[in-house]
């Protein structure tokens, strides 16, 4: 599952159209927040800054995935 989330994050950074795929997979996702994290992550990469938004995207996708699978985020491994 984690590898799938990593691939999804990479695809999102490569193409903003992946947002629609994420919205289909995870209807509860806040697309505006995810879009702003994407922009911030791309800017961080461009400027050579620490990947805080890049990691935040992964955490957001992981939390949403945990919600849809019925596994509480605190108990996810």
PDB file of N, CA, C and O in Angstrom:
ATOM      1  N   UNK A   1       0.820  -1.186   0.000  1.00  0.00           N
ATOM      2  CA  UNK A   1       0.000   0.000   0.000  1.00  0.00           C
ATOM      3  C   UNK A   1       0.872   1.261   0.000  1.00  0.00           C
ATOM      4  O   UNK A   1       0.562   2.231  -0.693  1.00  0.00           O
ATOM      5  N   UNK A   2       1.947   1.248   0.767  1.00  0.00           N
ATOM      6  CA  UNK A   2       2.809   2.429   0.832  1.00  0.00           C
ATOM      7  C   UNK A   2       3.462   2.712  -0.509  1.00  0.00           C
ATOM      8  O   UNK A   2       3.617   3.871  -0.894  1.00  0.00           O
ATOM      9  N   UNK A   3       3.845   1.665  -1.219  1.00  0.00           N
ATOM     10  CA  UNK A   3       4.445   1.857  -2.544  1.00  0.00           C
ATOM     11  C   UNK A   3       3.429   2.456  -3.515  1.00  0.00           C
ATOM     12  O   UNK A   3       3.770   3.284  -4.359  1.00  0.00           O
ATOM     13  N   UNK A   4       2.176   2.023  -3.379  1.00  0.00           N
ATOM     14  CA  UNK A   4       1.125   2.577  -4.238  1.00  0.00           C
ATOM     15  C   UNK A   4       0.943   4.069  -3.952  1.00  0.00           C
ATOM     16  O   UNK A   4       0.761   4.864  -4.874  1.00  0.00           O
ATOM     17  N   UNK A   5       0.992   4.442  -2.678  1.00  0.00           N
ATOM     18  CA  UNK A   5       0.867   5.851  -2.313  1.00  0.00           C
ATOM     19  C   UNK A   5       2.052   6.665  -2.825  1.00  0.00           C
ATOM     20  O   UNK A   5       1.886   7.801  -3.269  1.00  0.00           O
ATOM     21  N   UNK A   6       3.239   6.083  -2.762  1.00  0.00           N
ATOM     22  CA  UNK A   6       4.425   6.774  -3.281  1.00  0.00           C
ATOM     23  C   UNK A   6       4.304   6.999  -4.789  1.00  0.00           C
ATOM     24  O   UNK A   6       4.641   8.071  -5.291  1.00  0.00           O
ATOM     25  N   UNK A   7       3.823   5.986  -5.504  1.00  0.00           N
ATOM     26  CA  UNK A   7       3.640   6.131  -6.958  1.00  0.00           C
ATOM     27  C   UNK A   7       2.581   7.181  -7.270  1.00  0.00           C
ATOM     28  O   UNK A   7       2.728   7.961  -8.211  1.00  0.00           O
ATOM     29  N   UNK A   8       1.514   7.195  -6.474  1.00  0.00           N
ATOM     30  CA  UNK A   8       0.457   8.181  -6.662  1.00  0.00           C
ATOM     31  C   UNK A   8       0.983   9.592  -6.419  1.00  0.00           C
ATOM     32  O   UNK A   8       0.660  10.517  -7.164  1.00  0.00           O
ATOM     33  N   UNK A   9       1.793   9.753  -5.375  1.00  0.00           N
ATOM     34  CA  UNK A   9       2.388  11.059  -5.080  1.00  0.00           C
ATOM     35  C   UNK A   9       3.310  11.506  -6.220  1.00  0.00           C
ATOM     36  O   UNK A   9       3.270  12.665  -6.635  1.00  0.00           O
ATOM     37  N   UNK A  10       4.130  10.596  -6.720  1.00  0.00           N
ATOM     38  CA  UNK A  10       5.034  10.916  -7.825  1.00  0.00           C
ATOM     39  C   UNK A  10       4.244  11.316  -9.070  1.00  0.00           C
ATOM     40  O   UNK A  10       4.596  12.271  -9.762  1.00  0.00           O
ATOM     41  N   UNK A  11       3.183  10.580  -9.342  1.00  0.00           N
ATOM     42  CA  UNK A  11       2.344  10.892 -10.502  1.00  0.00           C
ATOM     43  C   UNK A  11       1.681  12.257 -10.333  1.00  0.00           C
ATOM     44  O   UNK A  11       1.568  13.021 -11.292  1.00  0.00           O
ATOM     45  N   UNK A  12       1.246  12.558  -9.118  1.00  0.00           N
ATOM     46  CA  UNK A  12       0.618  13.855  -8.849  1.00  0.00           C
ATOM     47  C   UNK A  12       1.592  14.996  -9.098  1.00  0.00           C
ATOM     48  O   UNK A  12       1.222  16.015  -9.683  1.00  0.00           O
ATOM     49  N   UNK A  13       2.819  14.832  -8.663  1.00  0.00           N
ATOM     50  CA  UNK A  13       3.804  15.893  -8.875  1.00  0.00           C
ATOM     51  C   UNK A  13       4.130  16.055 -10.358  1.00  0.00           C
ATOM     52  O   UNK A  13       4.438  17.156 -10.812  1.00  0.00           O
ATOM     53  N   UNK A  14       4.062  14.971 -11.101  1.00  0.00           N
ATOM     54  CA  UNK A  14       4.368  15.033 -12.530  1.00  0.00           C
ATOM     55  C   UNK A  14       3.218  15.622 -13.339  1.00  0.00           C
ATOM     56  O   UNK A  14       3.450  16.262 -14.365  1.00  0.00           O
ATOM     57  N   UNK A  15       1.969  15.413 -12.887  1.00  0.00           N
ATOM     58  CA  UNK A  15       0.813  15.846 -13.673  1.00  0.00           C
ATOM     59  C   UNK A  15      -0.355  16.183 -12.744  1.00  0.00           C
ATOM     60  O   UNK A  15      -0.820  15.328 -11.991  1.00  0.00           O
ATOM     61  N   UNK A  16      -0.821  17.414 -12.798  1.00  0.00           N
ATOM     62  CA  UNK A  16      -1.908  17.867 -11.928  1.00  0.00           C
ATOM     63  C   UNK A  16      -3.219  17.144 -12.229  1.00  0.00           C
ATOM     64  O   UNK A  16      -4.111  17.116 -11.381  1.00  0.00           O
ATOM     65  N   UNK A  17      -3.350  16.563 -13.413  1.00  0.00           N
ATOM     66  CA  UNK A  17      -4.572  15.848 -13.775  1.00  0.00           C
ATOM     67  C   UNK A  17      -4.809  14.630 -12.884  1.00  0.00           C
ATOM     68  O   UNK A  17      -5.925  14.113 -12.825  1.00  0.00           O
ATOM     69  N   UNK A  18      -3.775  14.173 -12.198  1.00  0.00           N
ATOM     70  CA  UNK A  18      -3.893  13.026 -11.286  1.00  0.00           C
ATOM     71  C   UNK A  18      -4.807  13.383 -10.109  1.00  0.00           C
ATOM     72  O   UNK A  18      -5.317  12.490  -9.432  1.00  0.00           O
ATOM     73  N   UNK A  19      -5.017  14.676  -9.861  1.00  0.00           N
ATOM     74  CA  UNK A  19      -5.926  15.095  -8.797  1.00  0.00           C
ATOM     75  C   UNK A  19      -7.309  14.484  -8.995  1.00  0.00           C
ATOM     76  O   UNK A  19      -7.958  14.097  -8.023  1.00  0.00           O
ATOM     77  N   UNK A  20      -7.764  14.395 -10.237  1.00  0.00           N
ATOM     78  CA  UNK A  20      -9.082  13.828 -10.516  1.00  0.00           C
ATOM     79  C   UNK A  20      -9.117  12.332 -10.192  1.00  0.00           C
ATOM     80  O   UNK A  20     -10.126  11.816  -9.712  1.00  0.00           O
ATOM     81  N   UNK A  21      -8.016  11.653 -10.458  1.00  0.00           N
ATOM     82  CA  UNK A  21      -7.914  10.237 -10.103  1.00  0.00           C
ATOM     83  C   UNK A  21      -7.967  10.067  -8.583  1.00  0.00           C
ATOM     84  O   UNK A  21      -8.634   9.168  -8.072  1.00  0.00           O
ATOM     85  N   UNK A  22      -7.263  10.933  -7.879  1.00  0.00           N
ATOM     86  CA  UNK A  22      -7.257  10.878  -6.414  1.00  0.00           C
ATOM     87  C   UNK A  22      -8.658  11.172  -5.877  1.00  0.00           C
ATOM     88  O   UNK A  22      -9.110  10.527  -4.931  1.00  0.00           O
ATOM     89  N   UNK A  23      -9.342  12.144  -6.480  1.00  0.00           N
ATOM     90  CA  UNK A  23     -10.699  12.479  -6.046  1.00  0.00           C
ATOM     91  C   UNK A  23     -11.642  11.296  -6.251  1.00  0.00           C
ATOM     92  O   UNK A  23     -12.566  11.094  -5.463  1.00  0.00           O
ATOM     93  N   UNK A  24     -11.412  10.519  -7.301  1.00  0.00           N
ATOM     94  CA  UNK A  24     -12.231   9.337  -7.554  1.00  0.00           C
ATOM     95  C   UNK A  24     -11.935   8.247  -6.520  1.00  0.00           C
ATOM     96  O   UNK A  24     -12.849   7.609  -5.998  1.00  0.00           O
ATOM     97  N   UNK A  25     -10.647   8.044  -6.232  1.00  0.00           N
ATOM     98  CA  UNK A  25     -10.252   7.019  -5.268  1.00  0.00           C
ATOM     99  C   UNK A  25     -10.644   7.392  -3.842  1.00  0.00           C
ATOM    100  O   UNK A  25     -11.071   6.543  -3.059  1.00  0.00           O
ATOM    101  N   UNK A  26     -10.491   8.678  -3.515  1.00  0.00           N
ATOM    102  CA  UNK A  26     -10.718   9.159  -2.150  1.00  0.00           C
ATOM    103  C   UNK A  26     -11.670  10.356  -2.188  1.00  0.00           C
ATOM    104  O   UNK A  26     -11.214  11.500  -2.180  1.00  0.00           O
ATOM    105  N   UNK A  27     -12.976  10.116  -2.229  1.00  0.00           N
ATOM    106  CA  UNK A  27     -13.943  11.220  -2.340  1.00  0.00           C
ATOM    107  C   UNK A  27     -13.876  12.235  -1.205  1.00  0.00           C
ATOM    108  O   UNK A  27     -14.316  13.372  -1.376  1.00  0.00           O
ATOM    109  N   UNK A  28     -13.343  11.857  -0.064  1.00  0.00           N
ATOM    110  CA  UNK A  28     -13.305  12.773   1.082  1.00  0.00           C
ATOM    111  C   UNK A  28     -12.108  13.721   1.058  1.00  0.00           C
ATOM    112  O   UNK A  28     -11.980  14.568   1.942  1.00  0.00           O
ATOM    113  N   UNK A  29     -11.229  13.594   0.064  1.00  0.00           N
ATOM    114  CA  UNK A  29     -10.012  14.405   0.018  1.00  0.00           C
ATOM    115  C   UNK A  29     -10.343  15.880  -0.238  1.00  0.00           C
ATOM    116  O   UNK A  29     -11.253  16.206  -1.000  1.00  0.00           O
ATOM    117  N   UNK A  30      -9.591  16.744   0.408  1.00  0.00           N
ATOM    118  CA  UNK A  30      -9.706  18.190   0.190  1.00  0.00           C
ATOM    119  C   UNK A  30      -8.792  18.532  -0.985  1.00  0.00           C
ATOM    120  O   UNK A  30      -7.585  18.700  -0.814  1.00  0.00           O
ATOM    121  N   UNK A  31      -9.376  18.631  -2.176  1.00  0.00           N
ATOM    122  CA  UNK A  31      -8.577  18.847  -3.382  1.00  0.00           C
ATOM    123  C   UNK A  31      -7.837  20.173  -3.366  1.00  0.00           C
ATOM    124  O   UNK A  31      -6.719  20.268  -3.873  1.00  0.00           O
ATOM    125  N   UNK A  32      -8.444  21.183  -2.795  1.00  0.00           N
ATOM    126  CA  UNK A  32      -7.784  22.490  -2.744  1.00  0.00           C
ATOM    127  C   UNK A  32      -6.518  22.409  -1.889  1.00  0.00           C
ATOM    128  O   UNK A  32      -5.483  22.965  -2.257  1.00  0.00           O
ATOM    129  N   UNK A  33      -6.599  21.727  -0.765  1.00  0.00           N
ATOM    130  CA  UNK A  33      -5.428  21.570   0.107  1.00  0.00           C
ATOM    131  C   UNK A  33      -4.350  20.741  -0.598  1.00  0.00           C
ATOM    132  O   UNK A  33      -3.167  21.079  -0.553  1.00  0.00           O
ATOM    133  N   UNK A  34      -4.767  19.664  -1.243  1.00  0.00           N
ATOM    134  CA  UNK A  34      -3.822  18.810  -1.947  1.00  0.00           C
ATOM    135  C   UNK A  34      -3.153  19.562  -3.097  1.00  0.00           C
ATOM    136  O   UNK A  34      -1.957  19.400  -3.338  1.00  0.00           O
ATOM    137  N   UNK A  35      -3.917  20.372  -3.793  1.00  0.00           N
ATOM    138  CA  UNK A  35      -3.368  21.179  -4.890  1.00  0.00           C
ATOM    139  C   UNK A  35      -2.331  22.173  -4.371  1.00  0.00           C
ATOM    140  O   UNK A  35      -1.297  22.385  -5.005  1.00  0.00           O
ATOM    141  N   UNK A  36      -2.611  22.783  -3.213  1.00  0.00           N
ATOM    142  CA  UNK A  36      -1.650  23.750  -2.654  1.00  0.00           C
ATOM    143  C   UNK A  36      -0.391  23.036  -2.156  1.00  0.00           C
ATOM    144  O   UNK A  36       0.712  23.572  -2.272  1.00  0.00           O
ATOM    145  N   UNK A  37      -0.551  21.821  -1.598  1.00  0.00           N
ATOM    146  CA  UNK A  37       0.621  21.045  -1.191  1.00  0.00           C
ATOM    147  C   UNK A  37       1.462  20.680  -2.411  1.00  0.00           C
ATOM    148  O   UNK A  37       2.692  20.702  -2.349  1.00  0.00           O
ATOM    149  N   UNK A  38       0.812  20.349  -3.506  1.00  0.00           N
ATOM    150  CA  UNK A  38       1.529  20.006  -4.741  1.00  0.00           C
ATOM    151  C   UNK A  38       2.367  21.197  -5.215  1.00  0.00           C
ATOM    152  O   UNK A  38       3.546  21.052  -5.534  1.00  0.00           O
ATOM    153  N   UNK A  39       1.739  22.370  -5.254  1.00  0.00           N
ATOM    154  CA  UNK A  39       2.472  23.571  -5.689  1.00  0.00           C
ATOM    155  C   UNK A  39       3.656  23.849  -4.771  1.00  0.00           C
ATOM    156  O   UNK A  39       4.747  24.177  -5.238  1.00  0.00           O
ATOM    157  N   UNK A  40       3.437  23.716  -3.461  1.00  0.00           N
ATOM    158  CA  UNK A  40       4.511  23.966  -2.503  1.00  0.00           C
ATOM    159  C   UNK A  40       5.632  22.935  -2.650  1.00  0.00           C
ATOM    160  O   UNK A  40       6.809  23.284  -2.552  1.00  0.00           O
ATOM    161  N   UNK A  41       5.280  21.675  -2.883  1.00  0.00           N
ATOM    162  CA  UNK A  41       6.294  20.629  -3.050  1.00  0.00           C
ATOM    163  C   UNK A  41       7.139  20.875  -4.294  1.00  0.00           C
ATOM    164  O   UNK A  41       8.357  20.704  -4.268  1.00  0.00           O
ATOM    165  N   UNK A  42       6.493  21.275  -5.376  1.00  0.00           N
ATOM    166  CA  UNK A  42       7.243  21.569  -6.600  1.00  0.00           C
ATOM    167  C   UNK A  42       8.174  22.760  -6.395  1.00  0.00           C
ATOM    168  O   UNK A  42       9.298  22.771  -6.897  1.00  0.00           O
ATOM    169  N   UNK A  43       7.706  23.749  -5.665  1.00  0.00           N
ATOM    170  CA  UNK A  43       8.531  24.926  -5.385  1.00  0.00           C
ATOM    171  C   UNK A  43       9.719  24.550  -4.502  1.00  0.00           C
ATOM    172  O   UNK A  43      10.833  25.028  -4.718  1.00  0.00           O
ATOM    173  N   UNK A  44       9.478  23.690  -3.505  1.00  0.00           N
ATOM    174  CA  UNK A  44      10.562  23.237  -2.631  1.00  0.00           C
ATOM    175  C   UNK A  44      11.627  22.493  -3.438  1.00  0.00           C
ATOM    176  O   UNK A  44      12.823  22.712  -3.246  1.00  0.00           O
ATOM    177  N   UNK A  45      11.190  21.623  -4.332  1.00  0.00           N
ATOM    178  CA  UNK A  45      12.136  20.882  -5.171  1.00  0.00           C
ATOM    179  C   UNK A  45      12.953  21.831  -6.041  1.00  0.00           C
ATOM    180  O   UNK A  45      14.167  21.683  -6.182  1.00  0.00           O
ATOM    181  N   UNK A  46      12.268  22.793  -6.610  1.00  0.00           N
ATOM    182  CA  UNK A  46      12.915  23.761  -7.500  1.00  0.00           C
ATOM    183  C   UNK A  46      13.974  24.584  -6.763  1.00  0.00           C
ATOM    184  O   UNK A  46      15.024  24.903  -7.320  1.00  0.00           O
ATOM    185  N   UNK A  47      13.686  24.921  -5.506  1.00  0.00           N
ATOM    186  CA  UNK A  47      14.578  25.768  -4.724  1.00  0.00           C
ATOM    187  C   UNK A  47      15.551  24.974  -3.858  1.00  0.00           C
ATOM    188  O   UNK A  47      16.368  25.559  -3.147  1.00  0.00           O
ATOM    189  N   UNK A  48      15.469  23.648  -3.913  1.00  0.00           N
ATOM    190  CA  UNK A  48      16.376  22.816  -3.130  1.00  0.00           C
ATOM    191  C   UNK A  48      16.126  22.864  -1.639  1.00  0.00           C
ATOM    192  O   UNK A  48      17.043  22.651  -0.845  1.00  0.00           O
ATOM    193  N   UNK A  49      14.886  23.142  -1.252  1.00  0.00           N
ATOM    194  CA  UNK A  49      14.527  23.211   0.163  1.00  0.00           C
ATOM    195  C   UNK A  49      14.136  21.829   0.670  1.00  0.00           C
ATOM    196  O   UNK A  49      13.890  20.922  -0.124  1.00  0.00           O
ATOM    197  N   UNK A  50      14.078  21.665   1.996  1.00  0.00           N
ATOM    198  CA  UNK A  50      13.638  20.380   2.559  1.00  0.00           C
ATOM    199  C   UNK A  50      12.231  20.025   2.070  1.00  0.00           C
ATOM    200  O   UNK A  50      11.389  20.908   1.906  1.00  0.00           O
ATOM    201  N   UNK A  51      11.979  18.741   1.839  1.00  0.00           N
ATOM    202  CA  UNK A  51      10.714  18.305   1.222  1.00  0.00           C
ATOM    203  C   UNK A  51       9.537  18.195   2.194  1.00  0.00           C
ATOM    204  O   UNK A  51       8.932  17.129   2.306  1.00  0.00           O
ATOM    205  N   UNK A  52       9.212  19.257   2.883  1.00  0.00           N
ATOM    206  CA  UNK A  52       8.130  19.210   3.871  1.00  0.00           C
ATOM    207  C   UNK A  52       6.776  18.962   3.219  1.00  0.00           C
ATOM    208  O   UNK A  52       6.016  18.116   3.690  1.00  0.00           O
ATOM    209  N   UNK A  53       6.462  19.674   2.157  1.00  0.00           N
ATOM    210  CA  UNK A  53       5.172  19.498   1.485  1.00  0.00           C
ATOM    211  C   UNK A  53       5.108  18.157   0.778  1.00  0.00           C
ATOM    212  O   UNK A  53       4.049  17.533   0.709  1.00  0.00           O
ATOM    213  N   UNK A  54       6.241  17.714   0.254  1.00  0.00           N
ATOM    214  CA  UNK A  54       6.333  16.406  -0.399  1.00  0.00           C
ATOM    215  C   UNK A  54       5.926  15.315   0.596  1.00  0.00           C
ATOM    216  O   UNK A  54       5.171  14.404   0.254  1.00  0.00           O
ATOM    217  N   UNK A  55       6.423  15.414   1.802  1.00  0.00           N
ATOM    218  CA  UNK A  55       6.074  14.443   2.850  1.00  0.00           C
ATOM    219  C   UNK A  55       4.622  14.619   3.291  1.00  0.00           C
ATOM    220  O   UNK A  55       3.932  13.640   3.577  1.00  0.00           O
ATOM    221  N   UNK A  56       4.164  15.866   3.344  1.00  0.00           N
ATOM    222  CA  UNK A  56       2.793  16.139   3.765  1.00  0.00           C
ATOM    223  C   UNK A  56       1.790  15.531   2.782  1.00  0.00           C
ATOM    224  O   UNK A  56       0.726  15.068   3.192  1.00  0.00           O
ATOM    225  N   UNK A  57       2.121  15.530   1.499  1.00  0.00           N
ATOM    226  CA  UNK A  57       1.248  14.905   0.502  1.00  0.00           C
ATOM    227  C   UNK A  57       1.108  13.419   0.820  1.00  0.00           C
ATOM    228  O   UNK A  57       0.003  12.878   0.814  1.00  0.00           O
ATOM    229  N   UNK A  58       2.226  12.770   1.095  1.00  0.00           N
ATOM    230  CA  UNK A  58       2.196  11.336   1.403  1.00  0.00           C
ATOM    231  C   UNK A  58       1.346  11.079   2.645  1.00  0.00           C
ATOM    232  O   UNK A  58       0.516  10.170   2.654  1.00  0.00           O
ATOM    233  N   UNK A  59       1.551  11.876   3.690  1.00  0.00           N
ATOM    234  CA  UNK A  59       0.794  11.691   4.928  1.00  0.00           C
ATOM    235  C   UNK A  59      -0.703  11.894   4.690  1.00  0.00           C
ATOM    236  O   UNK A  59      -1.524  11.147   5.222  1.00  0.00           O
ATOM    237  N   UNK A  60      -1.054  12.892   3.899  1.00  0.00           N
ATOM    238  CA  UNK A  60      -2.455  13.153   3.589  1.00  0.00           C
ATOM    239  C   UNK A  60      -3.067  11.965   2.850  1.00  0.00           C
ATOM    240  O   UNK A  60      -4.158  11.514   3.199  1.00  0.00           O
ATOM    241  N   UNK A  61      -2.382  11.462   1.843  1.00  0.00           N
ATOM    242  CA  UNK A  61      -2.875  10.307   1.093  1.00  0.00           C
ATOM    243  C   UNK A  61      -2.988   9.078   1.997  1.00  0.00           C
ATOM    244  O   UNK A  61      -3.934   8.298   1.881  1.00  0.00           O
ATOM    245  N   UNK A  62      -2.030   8.914   2.886  1.00  0.00           N
ATOM    246  CA  UNK A  62      -2.040   7.773   3.801  1.00  0.00           C
ATOM    247  C   UNK A  62      -3.230   7.860   4.757  1.00  0.00           C
ATOM    248  O   UNK A  62      -3.918   6.865   4.984  1.00  0.00           O
ATOM    249  N   UNK A  63      -3.474   9.043   5.316  1.00  0.00           N
ATOM    250  CA  UNK A  63      -4.594   9.231   6.232  1.00  0.00           C
ATOM    251  C   UNK A  63      -5.918   8.975   5.529  1.00  0.00           C
ATOM    252  O   UNK A  63      -6.801   8.323   6.086  1.00  0.00           O
ATOM    253  N   UNK A  64      -6.060   9.476   4.327  1.00  0.00           N
ATOM    254  CA  UNK A  64      -7.294   9.284   3.575  1.00  0.00           C
ATOM    255  C   UNK A  64      -7.475   7.812   3.235  1.00  0.00           C
ATOM    256  O   UNK A  64      -8.585   7.284   3.310  1.00  0.00           O
ATOM    257  N   UNK A  65      -6.386   7.152   2.862  1.00  0.00           N
ATOM    258  CA  UNK A  65      -6.441   5.725   2.572  1.00  0.00           C
ATOM    259  C   UNK A  65      -6.832   4.923   3.792  1.00  0.00           C
ATOM    260  O   UNK A  65      -7.583   3.954   3.683  1.00  0.00           O
ATOM    261  N   UNK A  66      -6.331   5.316   4.962  1.00  0.00           N
ATOM    262  CA  UNK A  66      -6.681   4.640   6.204  1.00  0.00           C
ATOM    263  C   UNK A  66      -8.159   4.832   6.528  1.00  0.00           C
ATOM    264  O   UNK A  66      -8.813   3.907   7.010  1.00  0.00           O
ATOM    265  N   UNK A  67      -8.690   6.032   6.266  1.00  0.00           N
ATOM    266  CA  UNK A  67     -10.099   6.315   6.523  1.00  0.00           C
ATOM    267  C   UNK A  67     -10.984   5.446   5.635  1.00  0.00           C
ATOM    268  O   UNK A  67     -11.977   4.891   6.105  1.00  0.00           O
ATOM    269  N   UNK A  68     -10.638   5.326   4.374  1.00  0.00           N
ATOM    270  CA  UNK A  68     -11.477   4.578   3.451  1.00  0.00           C
ATOM    271  C   UNK A  68     -11.369   3.073   3.661  1.00  0.00           C
ATOM    272  O   UNK A  68     -12.285   2.332   3.305  1.00  0.00           O
ATOM    273  N   UNK A  69     -10.269   2.615   4.231  1.00  0.00           N
ATOM    274  CA  UNK A  69     -10.115   1.177   4.485  1.00  0.00           C
ATOM    275  C   UNK A  69     -10.680   0.775   5.847  1.00  0.00           C
ATOM    276  O   UNK A  69     -10.751  -0.413   6.161  1.00  0.00           O
ATOM    277  N   UNK A  70     -11.083   1.761   6.659  1.00  0.00           N
ATOM    278  CA  UNK A  70     -11.639   1.467   7.963  1.00  0.00           C
ATOM    279  C   UNK A  70     -10.594   1.269   9.044  1.00  0.00           C
ATOM    280  O   UNK A  70     -10.934   0.878  10.161  1.00  0.00           O
ATOM    281  N   UNK A  71      -9.347   1.525   8.743  1.00  0.00           N
ATOM    282  CA  UNK A  71      -8.270   1.373   9.727  1.00  0.00           C
ATOM    283  C   UNK A  71      -7.978   2.742  10.324  1.00  0.00           C
ATOM    284  O   UNK A  71      -7.660   3.673   9.584  1.00  0.00           O
ATOM    285  N   UNK A  72      -8.076   2.890  11.634  1.00  0.00           N
ATOM    286  CA  UNK A  72      -7.741   4.186  12.244  1.00  0.00           C
ATOM    287  C   UNK A  72      -6.304   4.566  11.955  1.00  0.00           C
ATOM    288  O   UNK A  72      -5.420   3.710  11.982  1.00  0.00           O
ATOM    289  N   UNK A  73      -6.058   5.837  11.680  1.00  0.00           N
ATOM    290  CA  UNK A  73      -4.727   6.312  11.317  1.00  0.00           C
ATOM    291  C   UNK A  73      -3.694   6.012  12.405  1.00  0.00           C
ATOM    292  O   UNK A  73      -2.526   5.773  12.097  1.00  0.00           O
ATOM    293  N   UNK A  74      -4.116   6.023  13.679  1.00  0.00           N
ATOM    294  CA  UNK A  74      -3.183   5.764  14.775  1.00  0.00           C
ATOM    295  C   UNK A  74      -2.688   4.324  14.786  1.00  0.00           C
ATOM    296  O   UNK A  74      -1.585   4.056  15.262  1.00  0.00           O
ATOM    297  N   UNK A  75      -3.478   3.402  14.274  1.00  0.00           N
ATOM    298  CA  UNK A  75      -3.114   1.988  14.311  1.00  0.00           C
ATOM    299  C   UNK A  75      -2.490   1.502  13.013  1.00  0.00           C
ATOM    300  O   UNK A  75      -2.103   0.338  12.911  1.00  0.00           O
ATOM    301  N   UNK A  76      -2.387   2.370  12.030  1.00  0.00           N
ATOM    302  CA  UNK A  76      -1.817   1.965  10.725  1.00  0.00           C
ATOM    303  C   UNK A  76      -0.333   1.732  10.867  1.00  0.00           C
ATOM    304  O   UNK A  76       0.361   2.447  11.590  1.00  0.00           O
ATOM    305  N   UNK A  77       0.145   0.718  10.164  1.00  0.00           N
ATOM    306  CA  UNK A  77       1.581   0.419  10.237  1.00  0.00           C
ATOM    307  C   UNK A  77       2.296   0.957   9.042  1.00  0.00           C
ATOM    308  O   UNK A  77       3.512   0.802   8.929  1.00  0.00           O
TER     309      UNK A  77
END
